[in-house]
Amino acid sequence: MRTLSLKSLETLNLSKSFALNVMYTNEWLYSATDSLYNSSGGAIATSKKGSAGTKVGQELDGFVTYKYGAPLFGAGVGHF
C-alpha cells in the first residue's frame, strides 16, 4: 500500500489497571493516480485521471483498556 500516514496515540493511565486511549490517523496517497489497496494488496479504488485527489481520509478512535489479573479487556469506538 503506497500511502503516507500521520498517526498519533495518546494514553492516559487513570489507574494501575484502567487506561483511556485516543488515536488519530490521517492518510494520503503518494500520487493522485495511485490506487487504494486492501490488506492483501489488491486495488479497491483508482482515479485514473487523478481527479479524486490524494486525500484518503482521517480517523479518530477512542478506547479503554482494563487489566484484571492476567487478562486485558478493551472496548472502543472509531470514526473514519
C-alpha positions as YAML, in Angstrom:
chain: A
units: angstrom
residues:
- id: 1
  name: MET
  ca: [0.00, 0.00, 0.00]
- id: 2
  name: ARG
  ca: [1.53, 3.27, -1.04]
- id: 3
  name: THR
  ca: [0.09, 5.81, 1.35]
- id: 4
  name: LEU
  ca: [1.53, 8.49, 3.53]
- id: 5
  name: SER
  ca: [0.26, 8.27, 7.10]
- id: 6
  name: LEU
  ca: [0.32, 10.58, 10.08]
- id: 7
  name: LYS
  ca: [-0.51, 8.69, 13.29]
- id: 8
  name: SER
  ca: [-0.67, 9.61, 16.94]
- id: 9
  name: LEU
  ca: [-1.63, 7.60, 20.03]
- id: 10
  name: GLU
  ca: [-2.05, 9.17, 23.45]
- id: 11
  name: THR
  ca: [-2.69, 7.09, 26.57]
- id: 12
  name: LEU
  ca: [-3.97, 8.39, 29.89]
- id: 13
  name: ASN
  ca: [-3.39, 5.86, 32.67]
- id: 14
  name: LEU
  ca: [-6.23, 6.58, 35.08]
- id: 15
  name: SER
  ca: [-5.14, 3.82, 37.47]
- id: 16
  name: LYS
  ca: [-2.81, 0.82, 37.51]
- id: 17
  name: SER
  ca: [-5.49, -1.27, 35.72]
- id: 18
  name: PHE
  ca: [-7.52, 1.28, 33.72]
- id: 19
  name: ALA
  ca: [-6.36, 3.36, 30.72]
- id: 20
  name: LEU
  ca: [-8.04, 5.73, 28.26]
- id: 21
  name: ASN
  ca: [-6.54, 5.83, 24.75]
- id: 22
  name: VAL
  ca: [-7.09, 8.29, 21.90]
- id: 23
  name: MET
  ca: [-5.68, 7.55, 18.45]
- id: 24
  name: TYR
  ca: [-5.67, 9.79, 15.34]
- id: 25
  name: THR
  ca: [-4.71, 8.75, 11.81]
- id: 26
  name: ASN
  ca: [-4.57, 10.84, 8.62]
- id: 27
  name: GLU
  ca: [-3.97, 9.09, 5.26]
- id: 28
  name: TRP
  ca: [-2.91, 10.37, 1.81]
- id: 29
  name: LEU
  ca: [-1.96, 8.65, -1.44]
- id: 30
  name: TYR
  ca: [1.55, 9.37, -2.75]
- id: 31
  name: SER
  ca: [0.10, 10.14, -6.19]
- id: 32
  name: ALA
  ca: [-3.37, 11.23, -7.34]
- id: 33
  name: THR
  ca: [-3.38, 8.37, -9.88]
- id: 34
  name: ASP
  ca: [-2.35, 5.69, -7.38]
- id: 35
  name: SER
  ca: [-4.84, 3.11, -6.11]
- id: 36
  name: LEU
  ca: [-6.19, 2.48, -2.65]
- id: 37
  name: TYR
  ca: [-5.33, -1.12, -1.71]
- id: 38
  name: ASN
  ca: [-6.87, -3.70, 0.61]
- id: 39
  name: SER
  ca: [-4.81, -5.66, 3.16]
- id: 40
  name: SER
  ca: [-3.91, -8.39, 0.65]
- id: 41
  name: GLY
  ca: [-2.53, -5.85, -1.87]
- id: 42
  name: GLY
  ca: [-5.44, -5.75, -4.34]
- id: 43
  name: ALA
  ca: [-6.56, -2.37, -5.66]
- id: 44
  name: ILE
  ca: [-10.02, -1.40, -4.40]
- id: 45
  name: ALA
  ca: [-10.30, 2.14, -5.85]
- id: 46
  name: THR
  ca: [-8.39, 4.05, -8.53]
- id: 47
  name: SER
  ca: [-8.82, 7.51, -10.04]
- id: 48
  name: LYS
  ca: [-7.15, 7.00, -13.45]
- id: 49
  name: LYS
  ca: [-7.35, 10.73, -14.27]
- id: 50
  name: GLY
  ca: [-6.27, 11.74, -10.76]
- id: 51
  name: SER
  ca: [-9.35, 13.92, -10.32]
- id: 52
  name: ALA
  ca: [-10.16, 12.47, -6.88]
- id: 53
  name: GLY
  ca: [-7.00, 13.95, -5.32]
- id: 54
  name: THR
  ca: [-4.66, 12.35, -2.83]
- id: 55
  name: LYS
  ca: [-6.60, 12.69, 0.44]
- id: 56
  name: VAL
  ca: [-7.86, 9.27, 1.65]
- id: 57
  name: GLY
  ca: [-9.29, 10.36, 4.99]
- id: 58
  name: GLN
  ca: [-8.75, 10.71, 8.68]
- id: 59
  name: GLU
  ca: [-9.78, 8.56, 11.61]
- id: 60
  name: LEU
  ca: [-10.33, 9.24, 15.29]
- id: 61
  name: ASP
  ca: [-10.55, 6.34, 17.75]
- id: 62
  name: GLY
  ca: [-11.17, 6.21, 21.46]
- id: 63
  name: PHE
  ca: [-10.84, 3.06, 23.53]
- id: 64
  name: VAL
  ca: [-10.45, 1.98, 27.12]
- id: 65
  name: THR
  ca: [-8.49, -0.97, 28.49]
- id: 66
  name: TYR
  ca: [-8.89, -2.71, 31.81]
- id: 67
  name: LYS
  ca: [-6.41, -5.24, 33.16]
- id: 68
  name: TYR
  ca: [-7.92, -7.74, 35.57]
- id: 69
  name: GLY
  ca: [-5.16, -10.10, 36.65]
- id: 70
  name: ALA
  ca: [-3.63, -11.62, 33.51]
- id: 71
  name: PRO
  ca: [-6.50, -10.83, 31.05]
- id: 72
  name: LEU
  ca: [-6.74, -7.44, 29.34]
- id: 73
  name: PHE
  ca: [-10.23, -6.24, 28.36]
- id: 74
  name: GLY
  ca: [-10.92, -3.40, 25.96]
- id: 75
  name: ALA
  ca: [-13.74, -1.52, 24.27]
- id: 76
  name: GLY
  ca: [-13.78, 1.41, 21.94]
- id: 77
  name: VAL
  ca: [-15.30, 3.42, 19.14]
- id: 78
  name: GLY
  ca: [-13.86, 4.90, 15.96]
- id: 79
  name: HIS
  ca: [-14.89, 7.20, 13.11]
- id: 80
  name: PHE
  ca: [-13.22, 7.29, 9.66]
...
